[in-house]
Amino acid sequence: MRSALLAISFLTVLPVRLRGEVPHLGAAAGWFPVVGAAIGALAGGIRAAFDPLVGPGAASILAVATLIVVTGALHQDGLADCADGLGVRGDRERRLTVMRDSSIGTFGALALLIWVLLVAQALAELSCGDAVLALIAACAAARGAAVVHAARVGPARPDGLGAGFVVARGATAAATAASIAALALCLPLDAAAAAVAAVALVAIGSSEMARRTLGGRTGDTLGACVALAEAAALLVALGFQGSS
C-alpha cells in the first residue's frame, strides 16, 4: 500500500503523506494504471455531471481541465518541454538545456494547444457514457505506456526524474497487464485491440525518439508519453464509437 500511496502522491496533487522510509518511485510503477483509471473516472464524472447543464462541448473542456488540475499539469508540462526541445536546432545537450528551461516556447505552446483541442473534441463527439469509459481506459493505459517507456530506454542524465524512475520487470508486466485490462473492460473488443496497438506505438515510438534525439529518457519524455497516449486512446475510442 505504501507503493500505491506513492503513486497517488506522484501522479496527482492530492496531499498524500508517506511516513517513514519512502520507497523509490519505480516501486510504485505497477500502480500507475490504477491511479490513472481513478483520474479518468474523476474527469469522466465531470463530463457526465455537466453534460446536461452546458452540453457536451463545454463539459468536455471541463473534463480536460480536470485532467490538468488533478495532475498538476505534470504530463502537459512534459509534452510542452519535449516539443520545445525537439523543435530547437542543435545537438543533444542543446535540446536537454532547452527542455529544462521553465518557459514555454512556440513549439511547446502549439503542442499543448493541439493536445487540448484533440482531447476535448474527441470527448465532445463521444456519447456521455462512452466518454466516461474512454477516459478511464485512456488514463489508465497512458500511465502504463510511461512505465513501458521507462523500461525500454535508459536515462539521458545522471540526475532528475528520468534517472530516478527505474522500473523492474515485474512492475512493467503489472502495469502492462493493468493497462490492457482497463482497455478491454471499458471499450468494445475491436476498439480495445486498436487502442492497445495505438498506446503501444506511442510507448515504443516515444522511447525510440528519446533514445535517438536525447540519449535517453527524462521526466519530460515520460510526461509527453502519457499525454500522447491519452490522446491516441481517446481518438481510437472515437473512431470505433458505436461498435459492439
Biotite code that builds the C-alpha atoms (Angstrom):
import biotite.structure as struc

atoms = struc.array([
    struc.Atom([0.000, 0.000, 0.000], chain_id="A", res_id=1, res_name="MET", atom_name="CA", element="C"),
    struc.Atom([2.941, 2.337, 0.507], chain_id="A", res_id=2, res_name="ARG", atom_name="CA", element="C"),
    struc.Atom([3.740, 1.922, -3.177], chain_id="A", res_id=3, res_name="SER", atom_name="CA", element="C"),
    struc.Atom([0.124, 2.729, -4.060], chain_id="A", res_id=4, res_name="ALA", atom_name="CA", element="C"),
    struc.Atom([0.227, 5.861, -1.912], chain_id="A", res_id=5, res_name="LEU", atom_name="CA", element="C"),
    struc.Atom([3.480, 6.875, -3.563], chain_id="A", res_id=6, res_name="LEU", atom_name="CA", element="C"),
    struc.Atom([1.860, 6.508, -6.986], chain_id="A", res_id=7, res_name="ALA", atom_name="CA", element="C"),
    struc.Atom([-1.035, 8.707, -5.876], chain_id="A", res_id=8, res_name="ILE", atom_name="CA", element="C"),
    struc.Atom([1.340, 11.275, -4.410], chain_id="A", res_id=9, res_name="SER", atom_name="CA", element="C"),
    struc.Atom([3.420, 11.451, -7.584], chain_id="A", res_id=10, res_name="PHE", atom_name="CA", element="C"),
    struc.Atom([0.670, 11.341, -10.209], chain_id="A", res_id=11, res_name="LEU", atom_name="CA", element="C"),
    struc.Atom([-1.812, 13.688, -8.524], chain_id="A", res_id=12, res_name="THR", atom_name="CA", element="C"),
    struc.Atom([-1.883, 16.835, -6.428], chain_id="A", res_id=13, res_name="VAL", atom_name="CA", element="C"),
    struc.Atom([-3.660, 15.040, -3.591], chain_id="A", res_id=14, res_name="LEU", atom_name="CA", element="C"),
    struc.Atom([-1.912, 15.718, -0.237], chain_id="A", res_id=15, res_name="PRO", atom_name="CA", element="C"),
    struc.Atom([-0.813, 12.147, 0.451], chain_id="A", res_id=16, res_name="VAL", atom_name="CA", element="C"),
    struc.Atom([1.755, 11.845, 3.223], chain_id="A", res_id=17, res_name="ARG", atom_name="CA", element="C"),
    struc.Atom([4.158, 8.928, 3.401], chain_id="A", res_id=18, res_name="LEU", atom_name="CA", element="C"),
    struc.Atom([5.641, 8.251, 6.801], chain_id="A", res_id=19, res_name="ARG", atom_name="CA", element="C"),
    struc.Atom([8.905, 6.505, 7.366], chain_id="A", res_id=20, res_name="GLY", atom_name="CA", element="C"),
    struc.Atom([11.222, 5.460, 4.576], chain_id="A", res_id=21, res_name="GLU", atom_name="CA", element="C"),
    struc.Atom([9.767, 6.293, 1.174], chain_id="A", res_id=22, res_name="VAL", atom_name="CA", element="C"),
    struc.Atom([10.258, 3.568, -1.474], chain_id="A", res_id=23, res_name="PRO", atom_name="CA", element="C"),
    struc.Atom([11.848, 4.540, -4.786], chain_id="A", res_id=24, res_name="HIS", atom_name="CA", element="C"),
    struc.Atom([9.394, 5.696, -7.423], chain_id="A", res_id=25, res_name="LEU", atom_name="CA", element="C"),
    struc.Atom([9.917, 2.671, -9.633], chain_id="A", res_id=26, res_name="GLY", atom_name="CA", element="C"),
    struc.Atom([8.397, 0.501, -6.916], chain_id="A", res_id=27, res_name="ALA", atom_name="CA", element="C"),
    struc.Atom([5.087, 2.303, -7.466], chain_id="A", res_id=28, res_name="ALA", atom_name="CA", element="C"),
    struc.Atom([5.067, 1.784, -11.249], chain_id="A", res_id=29, res_name="ALA", atom_name="CA", element="C"),
    struc.Atom([2.689, -1.166, -11.103], chain_id="A", res_id=30, res_name="GLY", atom_name="CA", element="C"),
    struc.Atom([0.059, 1.087, -9.551], chain_id="A", res_id=31, res_name="TRP", atom_name="CA", element="C"),
    struc.Atom([0.295, 3.780, -12.216], chain_id="A", res_id=32, res_name="PHE", atom_name="CA", element="C"),
    struc.Atom([-2.572, 2.445, -14.400], chain_id="A", res_id=33, res_name="PRO", atom_name="CA", element="C"),
    struc.Atom([-4.804, 2.048, -11.335], chain_id="A", res_id=34, res_name="VAL", atom_name="CA", element="C"),
    struc.Atom([-4.243, 5.652, -10.307], chain_id="A", res_id=35, res_name="VAL", atom_name="CA", element="C"),
    struc.Atom([-4.702, 6.671, -13.934], chain_id="A", res_id=36, res_name="GLY", atom_name="CA", element="C"),
    struc.Atom([-8.068, 4.907, -14.041], chain_id="A", res_id=37, res_name="ALA", atom_name="CA", element="C"),
    struc.Atom([-9.154, 6.855, -10.960], chain_id="A", res_id=38, res_name="ALA", atom_name="CA", element="C"),
    struc.Atom([-8.065, 10.124, -12.571], chain_id="A", res_id=39, res_name="ILE", atom_name="CA", element="C"),
    struc.Atom([-10.004, 9.218, -15.699], chain_id="A", res_id=40, res_name="GLY", atom_name="CA", element="C"),
    struc.Atom([-13.062, 8.334, -13.631], chain_id="A", res_id=41, res_name="ALA", atom_name="CA", element="C"),
    struc.Atom([-12.929, 11.733, -11.945], chain_id="A", res_id=42, res_name="LEU", atom_name="CA", element="C"),
    struc.Atom([-12.669, 13.572, -15.264], chain_id="A", res_id=43, res_name="ALA", atom_name="CA", element="C"),
    struc.Atom([-15.404, 11.341, -16.664], chain_id="A", res_id=44, res_name="GLY", atom_name="CA", element="C"),
    struc.Atom([-17.620, 12.211, -13.727], chain_id="A", res_id=45, res_name="GLY", atom_name="CA", element="C"),
    struc.Atom([-17.188, 15.899, -14.533], chain_id="A", res_id=46, res_name="ILE", atom_name="CA", element="C"),
    struc.Atom([-18.063, 15.212, -18.168], chain_id="A", res_id=47, res_name="ARG", atom_name="CA", element="C"),
    struc.Atom([-21.215, 13.325, -17.141], chain_id="A", res_id=48, res_name="ALA", atom_name="CA", element="C"),
    struc.Atom([-22.265, 15.821, -14.476], chain_id="A", res_id=49, res_name="ALA", atom_name="CA", element="C"),
    struc.Atom([-22.003, 18.904, -16.653], chain_id="A", res_id=50, res_name="PHE", atom_name="CA", element="C"),
    struc.Atom([-23.217, 17.401, -19.937], chain_id="A", res_id=51, res_name="ASP", atom_name="CA", element="C"),
    struc.Atom([-26.929, 18.024, -19.273], chain_id="A", res_id=52, res_name="PRO", atom_name="CA", element="C"),
    struc.Atom([-26.181, 21.518, -17.946], chain_id="A", res_id=53, res_name="LEU", atom_name="CA", element="C"),
    struc.Atom([-23.826, 23.019, -20.533], chain_id="A", res_id=54, res_name="VAL", atom_name="CA", element="C"),
    struc.Atom([-23.728, 20.480, -23.359], chain_id="A", res_id=55, res_name="GLY", atom_name="CA", element="C"),
    struc.Atom([-21.022, 18.015, -24.440], chain_id="A", res_id=56, res_name="PRO", atom_name="CA", element="C"),
    struc.Atom([-18.595, 20.631, -25.767], chain_id="A", res_id=57, res_name="GLY", atom_name="CA", element="C"),
    struc.Atom([-18.238, 22.696, -22.618], chain_id="A", res_id=58, res_name="ALA", atom_name="CA", element="C"),
    struc.Atom([-18.485, 19.598, -20.415], chain_id="A", res_id=59, res_name="ALA", atom_name="CA", element="C"),
    struc.Atom([-15.603, 18.049, -22.336], chain_id="A", res_id=60, res_name="SER", atom_name="CA", element="C"),
    struc.Atom([-13.468, 21.142, -21.847], chain_id="A", res_id=61, res_name="ILE", atom_name="CA", element="C"),
    struc.Atom([-14.190, 20.954, -18.120], chain_id="A", res_id=62, res_name="LEU", atom_name="CA", element="C"),
    struc.Atom([-13.174, 17.295, -18.156], chain_id="A", res_id=63, res_name="ALA", atom_name="CA", element="C"),
    struc.Atom([-9.863, 18.173, -19.827], chain_id="A", res_id=64, res_name="VAL", atom_name="CA", element="C"),
    struc.Atom([-9.348, 20.928, -17.253], chain_id="A", res_id=65, res_name="ALA", atom_name="CA", element="C"),
    struc.Atom([-9.921, 18.335, -14.551], chain_id="A", res_id=66, res_name="THR", atom_name="CA", element="C"),
    struc.Atom([-7.221, 16.102, -16.027], chain_id="A", res_id=67, res_name="LEU", atom_name="CA", element="C"),
    struc.Atom([-4.806, 19.005, -15.973], chain_id="A", res_id=68, res_name="ILE", atom_name="CA", element="C"),
    struc.Atom([-5.661, 20.266, -12.498], chain_id="A", res_id=69, res_name="VAL", atom_name="CA", element="C"),
    struc.Atom([-5.730, 16.930, -10.672], chain_id="A", res_id=70, res_name="VAL", atom_name="CA", element="C"),
    struc.Atom([-2.297, 16.002, -12.086], chain_id="A", res_id=71, res_name="THR", atom_name="CA", element="C"),
    struc.Atom([-0.786, 19.445, -11.609], chain_id="A", res_id=72, res_name="GLY", atom_name="CA", element="C"),
    struc.Atom([-0.237, 19.649, -15.386], chain_id="A", res_id=73, res_name="ALA", atom_name="CA", element="C"),
    struc.Atom([2.572, 17.112, -14.896], chain_id="A", res_id=74, res_name="LEU", atom_name="CA", element="C"),
    struc.Atom([2.188, 15.442, -18.271], chain_id="A", res_id=75, res_name="HIS", atom_name="CA", element="C"),
    struc.Atom([1.275, 18.555, -20.226], chain_id="A", res_id=76, res_name="GLN", atom_name="CA", element="C"),
    struc.Atom([4.426, 20.234, -18.954], chain_id="A", res_id=77, res_name="ASP", atom_name="CA", element="C"),
    struc.Atom([6.451, 17.291, -20.250], chain_id="A", res_id=78, res_name="GLY", atom_name="CA", element="C"),
    struc.Atom([4.740, 17.456, -23.626], chain_id="A", res_id=79, res_name="LEU", atom_name="CA", element="C"),
    struc.Atom([5.459, 21.173, -23.979], chain_id="A", res_id=80, res_name="ALA", atom_name="CA", element="C"),
    struc.Atom([9.093, 20.811, -22.911], chain_id="A", res_id=81, res_name="ASP", atom_name="CA", element="C"),
    struc.Atom([9.661, 17.921, -25.324], chain_id="A", res_id=82, res_name="CYS", atom_name="CA", element="C"),
    struc.Atom([8.132, 19.880, -28.188], chain_id="A", res_id=83, res_name="ALA", atom_name="CA", element="C"),
    struc.Atom([10.402, 22.843, -27.445], chain_id="A", res_id=84, res_name="ASP", atom_name="CA", element="C"),
    struc.Atom([13.445, 20.592, -27.136], chain_id="A", res_id=85, res_name="GLY", atom_name="CA", element="C"),
    struc.Atom([12.789, 18.772, -30.396], chain_id="A", res_id=86, res_name="LEU", atom_name="CA", element="C"),
    struc.Atom([11.951, 21.997, -32.185], chain_id="A", res_id=87, res_name="GLY", atom_name="CA", element="C"),
    struc.Atom([15.223, 23.725, -31.385], chain_id="A", res_id=88, res_name="VAL", atom_name="CA", element="C"),
    struc.Atom([18.215, 23.412, -33.677], chain_id="A", res_id=89, res_name="ARG", atom_name="CA", element="C"),
    struc.Atom([21.264, 21.934, -32.048], chain_id="A", res_id=90, res_name="GLY", atom_name="CA", element="C"),
    struc.Atom([22.741, 18.811, -30.535], chain_id="A", res_id=91, res_name="ASP", atom_name="CA", element="C"),
    struc.Atom([21.580, 16.614, -27.655], chain_id="A", res_id=92, res_name="ARG", atom_name="CA", element="C"),
    struc.Atom([22.938, 18.941, -24.968], chain_id="A", res_id=93, res_name="GLU", atom_name="CA", element="C"),
    struc.Atom([21.210, 21.934, -26.522], chain_id="A", res_id=94, res_name="ARG", atom_name="CA", element="C"),
    struc.Atom([17.886, 20.083, -26.551], chain_id="A", res_id=95, res_name="ARG", atom_name="CA", element="C"),
    struc.Atom([18.232, 18.991, -22.936], chain_id="A", res_id=96, res_name="LEU", atom_name="CA", element="C"),
    struc.Atom([19.085, 22.539, -21.887], chain_id="A", res_id=97, res_name="THR", atom_name="CA", element="C"),
    struc.Atom([16.001, 23.922, -23.620], chain_id="A", res_id=98, res_name="VAL", atom_name="CA", element="C"),
    struc.Atom([13.822, 21.251, -22.020], chain_id="A", res_id=99, res_name="MET", atom_name="CA", element="C"),
    struc.Atom([14.998, 22.287, -18.562], chain_id="A", res_id=100, res_name="ARG", atom_name="CA", element="C"),
    struc.Atom([14.023, 25.891, -19.207], chain_id="A", res_id=101, res_name="ASP", atom_name="CA", element="C"),
    struc.Atom([10.814, 26.634, -17.289], chain_id="A", res_id=102, res_name="SER", atom_name="CA", element="C"),
    struc.Atom([9.479, 28.966, -20.001], chain_id="A", res_id=103, res_name="SER", atom_name="CA", element="C"),
    struc.Atom([7.322, 27.638, -22.833], chain_id="A", res_id=104, res_name="ILE", atom_name="CA", element="C"),
    struc.Atom([8.317, 28.356, -26.414], chain_id="A", res_id=105, res_name="GLY", atom_name="CA", element="C"),
    struc.Atom([6.355, 28.359, -29.642], chain_id="A", res_id=106, res_name="THR", atom_name="CA", element="C"),
    struc.Atom([6.596, 24.626, -30.239], chain_id="A", res_id=107, res_name="PHE", atom_name="CA", element="C"),
    struc.Atom([5.535, 23.852, -26.693], chain_id="A", res_id=108, res_name="GLY", atom_name="CA", element="C"),
    struc.Atom([2.554, 26.190, -26.856], chain_id="A", res_id=109, res_name="ALA", atom_name="CA", element="C"),
    struc.Atom([1.431, 24.683, -30.162], chain_id="A", res_id=110, res_name="LEU", atom_name="CA", element="C"),
    struc.Atom([1.797, 21.146, -28.819], chain_id="A", res_id=111, res_name="ALA", atom_name="CA", element="C"),
    struc.Atom([-0.377, 21.969, -25.811], chain_id="A", res_id=112, res_name="LEU", atom_name="CA", element="C"),
    struc.Atom([-2.986, 23.670, -27.984], chain_id="A", res_id=113, res_name="LEU", atom_name="CA", element="C"),
    struc.Atom([-3.188, 20.703, -30.347], chain_id="A", res_id=114, res_name="ILE", atom_name="CA", element="C"),
    struc.Atom([-3.397, 18.247, -27.422], chain_id="A", res_id=115, res_name="TRP", atom_name="CA", element="C"),
    struc.Atom([-6.224, 20.144, -25.726], chain_id="A", res_id=116, res_name="VAL", atom_name="CA", element="C"),
    struc.Atom([-8.165, 20.513, -28.982], chain_id="A", res_id=117, res_name="LEU", atom_name="CA", element="C"),
    struc.Atom([-7.794, 16.833, -29.887], chain_id="A", res_id=118, res_name="LEU", atom_name="CA", element="C"),
    struc.Atom([-8.765, 15.508, -26.461], chain_id="A", res_id=119, res_name="VAL", atom_name="CA", element="C"),
    struc.Atom([-11.649, 17.932, -25.945], chain_id="A", res_id=120, res_name="ALA", atom_name="CA", element="C"),
    struc.Atom([-13.050, 17.337, -29.436], chain_id="A", res_id=121, res_name="GLN", atom_name="CA", element="C"),
    struc.Atom([-12.804, 13.562, -29.067], chain_id="A", res_id=122, res_name="ALA", atom_name="CA", element="C"),
    struc.Atom([-14.664, 13.691, -25.756], chain_id="A", res_id=123, res_name="LEU", atom_name="CA", element="C"),
    struc.Atom([-17.296, 16.045, -27.147], chain_id="A", res_id=124, res_name="ALA", atom_name="CA", element="C"),
    struc.Atom([-18.025, 13.699, -30.059], chain_id="A", res_id=125, res_name="GLU", atom_name="CA", element="C"),
    struc.Atom([-18.398, 10.659, -27.803], chain_id="A", res_id=126, res_name="LEU", atom_name="CA", element="C"),
    struc.Atom([-21.687, 9.930, -26.083], chain_id="A", res_id=127, res_name="SER", atom_name="CA", element="C"),
    struc.Atom([-21.678, 10.685, -22.368], chain_id="A", res_id=128, res_name="CYS", atom_name="CA", element="C"),
    struc.Atom([-21.346, 7.063, -21.258], chain_id="A", res_id=129, res_name="GLY", atom_name="CA", element="C"),
    struc.Atom([-18.715, 6.273, -23.872], chain_id="A", res_id=130, res_name="ASP", atom_name="CA", element="C"),
    struc.Atom([-16.728, 9.362, -22.885], chain_id="A", res_id=131, res_name="ALA", atom_name="CA", element="C"),
    struc.Atom([-16.596, 8.274, -19.246], chain_id="A", res_id=132, res_name="VAL", atom_name="CA", element="C"),
    struc.Atom([-15.407, 4.771, -20.123], chain_id="A", res_id=133, res_name="LEU", atom_name="CA", element="C"),
    struc.Atom([-12.939, 6.076, -22.690], chain_id="A", res_id=134, res_name="ALA", atom_name="CA", element="C"),
    struc.Atom([-11.404, 8.444, -20.136], chain_id="A", res_id=135, res_name="LEU", atom_name="CA", element="C"),
    struc.Atom([-10.957, 5.647, -17.604], chain_id="A", res_id=136, res_name="ILE", atom_name="CA", element="C"),
    struc.Atom([-9.331, 3.404, -20.196], chain_id="A", res_id=137, res_name="ALA", atom_name="CA", element="C"),
    struc.Atom([-7.173, 6.111, -21.770], chain_id="A", res_id=138, res_name="ALA", atom_name="CA", element="C"),
    struc.Atom([-5.836, 7.493, -18.496], chain_id="A", res_id=139, res_name="CYS", atom_name="CA", element="C"),
    struc.Atom([-5.021, 4.006, -17.203], chain_id="A", res_id=140, res_name="ALA", atom_name="CA", element="C"),
    struc.Atom([-3.313, 2.852, -20.394], chain_id="A", res_id=141, res_name="ALA", atom_name="CA", element="C"),
    struc.Atom([-1.397, 6.109, -20.829], chain_id="A", res_id=142, res_name="ALA", atom_name="CA", element="C"),
    struc.Atom([0.305, 5.737, -17.466], chain_id="A", res_id=143, res_name="ARG", atom_name="CA", element="C"),
    struc.Atom([1.108, 2.155, -18.298], chain_id="A", res_id=144, res_name="GLY", atom_name="CA", element="C"),
    struc.Atom([2.699, 3.434, -21.502], chain_id="A", res_id=145, res_name="ALA", atom_name="CA", element="C"),
    struc.Atom([5.005, 5.657, -19.452], chain_id="A", res_id=146, res_name="ALA", atom_name="CA", element="C"),
    struc.Atom([6.159, 2.618, -17.477], chain_id="A", res_id=147, res_name="VAL", atom_name="CA", element="C"),
    struc.Atom([6.973, 0.791, -20.718], chain_id="A", res_id=148, res_name="VAL", atom_name="CA", element="C"),
    struc.Atom([8.742, 3.922, -21.967], chain_id="A", res_id=149, res_name="HIS", atom_name="CA", element="C"),
    struc.Atom([10.931, 3.959, -18.846], chain_id="A", res_id=150, res_name="ALA", atom_name="CA", element="C"),
    struc.Atom([11.676, 0.251, -19.146], chain_id="A", res_id=151, res_name="ALA", atom_name="CA", element="C"),
    struc.Atom([12.758, 0.471, -22.783], chain_id="A", res_id=152, res_name="ARG", atom_name="CA", element="C"),
    struc.Atom([15.288, 3.298, -22.617], chain_id="A", res_id=153, res_name="VAL", atom_name="CA", element="C"),
    struc.Atom([17.878, 4.418, -20.084], chain_id="A", res_id=154, res_name="GLY", atom_name="CA", element="C"),
    struc.Atom([18.133, 7.889, -18.570], chain_id="A", res_id=155, res_name="PRO", atom_name="CA", element="C"),
    struc.Atom([19.528, 10.792, -20.582], chain_id="A", res_id=156, res_name="ALA", atom_name="CA", element="C"),
    struc.Atom([21.034, 12.428, -17.487], chain_id="A", res_id=157, res_name="ARG", atom_name="CA", element="C"),
    struc.Atom([22.559, 11.052, -14.281], chain_id="A", res_id=158, res_name="PRO", atom_name="CA", element="C"),
    struc.Atom([20.083, 13.081, -12.238], chain_id="A", res_id=159, res_name="ASP", atom_name="CA", element="C"),
    struc.Atom([16.418, 14.054, -12.368], chain_id="A", res_id=160, res_name="GLY", atom_name="CA", element="C"),
    struc.Atom([13.212, 12.066, -12.658], chain_id="A", res_id=161, res_name="LEU", atom_name="CA", element="C"),
    struc.Atom([14.350, 10.156, -15.715], chain_id="A", res_id=162, res_name="GLY", atom_name="CA", element="C"),
    struc.Atom([17.297, 8.724, -13.811], chain_id="A", res_id=163, res_name="ALA", atom_name="CA", element="C"),
    struc.Atom([15.334, 8.066, -10.635], chain_id="A", res_id=164, res_name="GLY", atom_name="CA", element="C"),
    struc.Atom([12.449, 6.218, -12.257], chain_id="A", res_id=165, res_name="PHE", atom_name="CA", element="C"),
    struc.Atom([13.956, 2.740, -12.534], chain_id="A", res_id=166, res_name="VAL", atom_name="CA", element="C"),
    struc.Atom([11.316, 0.117, -13.288], chain_id="A", res_id=167, res_name="VAL", atom_name="CA", element="C"),
    struc.Atom([11.691, -3.597, -12.586], chain_id="A", res_id=168, res_name="ALA", atom_name="CA", element="C"),
    struc.Atom([10.365, -6.236, -14.974], chain_id="A", res_id=169, res_name="ARG", atom_name="CA", element="C"),
    struc.Atom([7.646, -7.263, -12.561], chain_id="A", res_id=170, res_name="GLY", atom_name="CA", element="C"),
    struc.Atom([6.318, -3.711, -12.292], chain_id="A", res_id=171, res_name="ALA", atom_name="CA", element="C"),
    struc.Atom([6.413, -3.325, -16.069], chain_id="A", res_id=172, res_name="THR", atom_name="CA", element="C"),
    struc.Atom([4.462, -6.543, -16.516], chain_id="A", res_id=173, res_name="ALA", atom_name="CA", element="C"),
    struc.Atom([1.910, -5.493, -13.879], chain_id="A", res_id=174, res_name="ALA", atom_name="CA", element="C"),
    struc.Atom([1.435, -2.053, -15.447], chain_id="A", res_id=175, res_name="ALA", atom_name="CA", element="C"),
    struc.Atom([1.092, -3.541, -18.921], chain_id="A", res_id=176, res_name="THR", atom_name="CA", element="C"),
    struc.Atom([-1.467, -6.095, -17.768], chain_id="A", res_id=177, res_name="ALA", atom_name="CA", element="C"),
    struc.Atom([-3.486, -3.476, -15.901], chain_id="A", res_id=178, res_name="ALA", atom_name="CA", element="C"),
    struc.Atom([-3.463, -1.177, -18.930], chain_id="A", res_id=179, res_name="SER", atom_name="CA", element="C"),
    struc.Atom([-4.697, -3.898, -21.279], chain_id="A", res_id=180, res_name="ILE", atom_name="CA", element="C"),
    struc.Atom([-7.349, -4.933, -18.752], chain_id="A", res_id=181, res_name="ALA", atom_name="CA", element="C"),
    struc.Atom([-8.626, -1.349, -18.479], chain_id="A", res_id=182, res_name="ALA", atom_name="CA", element="C"),
    struc.Atom([-8.905, -1.035, -22.246], chain_id="A", res_id=183, res_name="LEU", atom_name="CA", element="C"),
    struc.Atom([-10.617, -4.422, -22.574], chain_id="A", res_id=184, res_name="ALA", atom_name="CA", element="C"),
    struc.Atom([-13.123, -3.695, -19.815], chain_id="A", res_id=185, res_name="LEU", atom_name="CA", element="C"),
    struc.Atom([-14.036, -0.182, -20.919], chain_id="A", res_id=186, res_name="CYS", atom_name="CA", element="C"),
    struc.Atom([-14.027, -0.421, -24.712], chain_id="A", res_id=187, res_name="LEU", atom_name="CA", element="C"),
    struc.Atom([-15.596, -2.781, -27.264], chain_id="A", res_id=188, res_name="PRO", atom_name="CA", element="C"),
    struc.Atom([-13.294, -5.612, -28.257], chain_id="A", res_id=189, res_name="LEU", atom_name="CA", element="C"),
    struc.Atom([-12.229, -4.193, -31.618], chain_id="A", res_id=190, res_name="ASP", atom_name="CA", element="C"),
    struc.Atom([-11.711, -0.724, -30.184], chain_id="A", res_id=191, res_name="ALA", atom_name="CA", element="C"),
    struc.Atom([-9.747, -2.167, -27.257], chain_id="A", res_id=192, res_name="ALA", atom_name="CA", element="C"),
    struc.Atom([-7.449, -4.075, -29.605], chain_id="A", res_id=193, res_name="ALA", atom_name="CA", element="C"),
    struc.Atom([-6.849, -0.976, -31.706], chain_id="A", res_id=194, res_name="ALA", atom_name="CA", element="C"),
    struc.Atom([-6.249, 1.121, -28.583], chain_id="A", res_id=195, res_name="ALA", atom_name="CA", element="C"),
    struc.Atom([-3.700, -1.389, -27.278], chain_id="A", res_id=196, res_name="VAL", atom_name="CA", element="C"),
    struc.Atom([-1.848, -1.074, -30.574], chain_id="A", res_id=197, res_name="ALA", atom_name="CA", element="C"),
    struc.Atom([-2.044, 2.733, -30.556], chain_id="A", res_id=198, res_name="ALA", atom_name="CA", element="C"),
    struc.Atom([-0.837, 3.079, -26.971], chain_id="A", res_id=199, res_name="VAL", atom_name="CA", element="C"),
    struc.Atom([1.951, 0.564, -27.563], chain_id="A", res_id=200, res_name="ALA", atom_name="CA", element="C"),
    struc.Atom([3.017, 2.539, -30.621], chain_id="A", res_id=201, res_name="LEU", atom_name="CA", element="C"),
    struc.Atom([3.208, 5.705, -28.525], chain_id="A", res_id=202, res_name="VAL", atom_name="CA", element="C"),
    struc.Atom([5.216, 3.944, -25.800], chain_id="A", res_id=203, res_name="ALA", atom_name="CA", element="C"),
    struc.Atom([7.683, 2.405, -28.245], chain_id="A", res_id=204, res_name="ILE", atom_name="CA", element="C"),
    struc.Atom([7.862, 5.423, -30.528], chain_id="A", res_id=205, res_name="GLY", atom_name="CA", element="C"),
    struc.Atom([8.446, 7.881, -27.695], chain_id="A", res_id=206, res_name="SER", atom_name="CA", element="C"),
    struc.Atom([11.187, 5.724, -26.191], chain_id="A", res_id=207, res_name="SER", atom_name="CA", element="C"),
    struc.Atom([12.961, 5.463, -29.540], chain_id="A", res_id=208, res_name="GLU", atom_name="CA", element="C"),
    struc.Atom([12.584, 9.202, -30.073], chain_id="A", res_id=209, res_name="MET", atom_name="CA", element="C"),
    struc.Atom([14.086, 9.851, -26.645], chain_id="A", res_id=210, res_name="ALA", atom_name="CA", element="C"),
    struc.Atom([16.972, 7.479, -27.328], chain_id="A", res_id=211, res_name="ARG", atom_name="CA", element="C"),
    struc.Atom([17.885, 8.965, -30.713], chain_id="A", res_id=212, res_name="ARG", atom_name="CA", element="C"),
    struc.Atom([17.388, 12.664, -30.033], chain_id="A", res_id=213, res_name="THR", atom_name="CA", element="C"),
    struc.Atom([18.173, 12.989, -26.316], chain_id="A", res_id=214, res_name="LEU", atom_name="CA", element="C"),
    struc.Atom([20.250, 9.951, -25.484], chain_id="A", res_id=215, res_name="GLY", atom_name="CA", element="C"),
    struc.Atom([17.598, 8.543, -23.163], chain_id="A", res_id=216, res_name="GLY", atom_name="CA", element="C"),
    struc.Atom([14.513, 9.256, -21.135], chain_id="A", res_id=217, res_name="ARG", atom_name="CA", element="C"),
    struc.Atom([13.805, 12.281, -18.954], chain_id="A", res_id=218, res_name="THR", atom_name="CA", element="C"),
    struc.Atom([10.896, 13.275, -16.796], chain_id="A", res_id=219, res_name="GLY", atom_name="CA", element="C"),
    struc.Atom([9.642, 15.314, -19.717], chain_id="A", res_id=220, res_name="ASP", atom_name="CA", element="C"),
    struc.Atom([9.659, 12.388, -22.147], chain_id="A", res_id=221, res_name="THR", atom_name="CA", element="C"),
    struc.Atom([7.725, 10.316, -19.610], chain_id="A", res_id=222, res_name="LEU", atom_name="CA", element="C"),
    struc.Atom([5.131, 13.074, -19.283], chain_id="A", res_id=223, res_name="GLY", atom_name="CA", element="C"),
    struc.Atom([4.881, 13.527, -23.035], chain_id="A", res_id=224, res_name="ALA", atom_name="CA", element="C"),
    struc.Atom([4.338, 9.790, -23.432], chain_id="A", res_id=225, res_name="CYS", atom_name="CA", element="C"),
    struc.Atom([1.360, 9.937, -21.061], chain_id="A", res_id=226, res_name="VAL", atom_name="CA", element="C"),
    struc.Atom([-0.219, 12.922, -22.801], chain_id="A", res_id=227, res_name="ALA", atom_name="CA", element="C"),
    struc.Atom([0.210, 11.453, -26.280], chain_id="A", res_id=228, res_name="LEU", atom_name="CA", element="C"),
    struc.Atom([-1.077, 8.027, -25.232], chain_id="A", res_id=229, res_name="ALA", atom_name="CA", element="C"),
    struc.Atom([-4.169, 9.598, -23.684], chain_id="A", res_id=230, res_name="GLU", atom_name="CA", element="C"),
    struc.Atom([-4.938, 11.423, -26.913], chain_id="A", res_id=231, res_name="ALA", atom_name="CA", element="C"),
    struc.Atom([-4.266, 8.310, -29.019], chain_id="A", res_id=232, res_name="ALA", atom_name="CA", element="C"),
    struc.Atom([-6.575, 6.099, -26.949], chain_id="A", res_id=233, res_name="ALA", atom_name="CA", element="C"),
    struc.Atom([-9.383, 8.660, -26.976], chain_id="A", res_id=234, res_name="LEU", atom_name="CA", element="C"),
    struc.Atom([-9.132, 9.105, -30.741], chain_id="A", res_id=235, res_name="LEU", atom_name="CA", element="C"),
    struc.Atom([-9.328, 5.336, -31.205], chain_id="A", res_id=236, res_name="VAL", atom_name="CA", element="C"),
    struc.Atom([-12.401, 5.225, -28.947], chain_id="A", res_id=237, res_name="ALA", atom_name="CA", element="C"),
    struc.Atom([-13.985, 7.937, -31.091], chain_id="A", res_id=238, res_name="LEU", atom_name="CA", element="C"),
    struc.Atom([-13.157, 6.102, -34.295], chain_id="A", res_id=239, res_name="GLY", atom_name="CA", element="C"),
    struc.Atom([-14.850, 2.937, -33.035], chain_id="A", res_id=240, res_name="PHE", atom_name="CA", element="C"),
    struc.Atom([-17.837, 4.651, -31.407], chain_id="A", res_id=241, res_name="GLN", atom_name="CA", element="C"),
    struc.Atom([-20.956, 2.570, -31.748], chain_id="A", res_id=242, res_name="GLY", atom_name="CA", element="C"),
    struc.Atom([-19.138, -0.708, -32.370], chain_id="A", res_id=243, res_name="SER", atom_name="CA", element="C"),
    struc.Atom([-20.051, -3.679, -30.253], chain_id="A", res_id=244, res_name="SER", atom_name="CA", element="C"),
])
